[in-house]
Amino acid sequence: MKMKTGLPCPAMLLLLISSQPLIAQRLGSGDVEPDIFYVPTPYVVVEAMLEAADIEPTDVVYDLGSGDGRIVISAARDYGATGIGVEIDPKYIDMARLNAAANNVTDKVTFIQADLFEIEFTDATVITLYLSDQLNLRLLPKLLDDLKPGTRIVSHEFALGDWEPEQSLNINGHRVHYWVVP
């Protein structure tokens, strides 16, 4: 069932807002230094990204730099898709797994601690990003080499170099860009 409100379910909201500081303290900090700092995507933007990609239950959604897992959890919970979150920082992997359990989607989502430049995501039908212009530009050759034609890519805020998006949206001051791999 698609959730059109853009709001998280109560279990996700409780875990992410009420318990997040406690989870972060208990898990400690990670062993790796990421290229960018984690900034959560607002839920209204998550919903817009998933709607722009026209997520279906048959989709395999990869979120590169998945943080607390909210995008793949929403894709699984609200659309029935399979989700894979790729995150370099182990504290966010642990948090995402707790969030997936709180949302009853552990059978639909997986979180991988890895460098997004070194993983294989050839089975993706949708890629979501909230990285930076520089990281997206570095990632673009890998996306075009590894992804099948027709794979959808949705980025919160940042472009993919000179590749013109098929669609750009303004969601409460946040940009969402959408491309389809040729």
Secondary structure as UniProt FT lines:
FT   HELIX           10..13
FT   HELIX           14..18
FT   HELIX           20..27
FT   HELIX           43..52
FT   TURN            53..54
FT   TURN            57..58
FT   STRAND          60..64
FT   TURN            67..68
FT   HELIX           70..79
FT   STRAND          82..87
FT   HELIX           90..102
FT   TURN            103..104
FT   TURN            106..108
FT   STRAND          109..113
FT   TURN            116..118
FT   TURN            122..123
FT   STRAND          126..129
FT   HELIX           133..146
FT   TURN            149..150
FT   STRAND          152..156
FT   TURN            161..162
FT   STRAND          167..171
FT   TURN            172..173
FT   STRAND          174..180
//
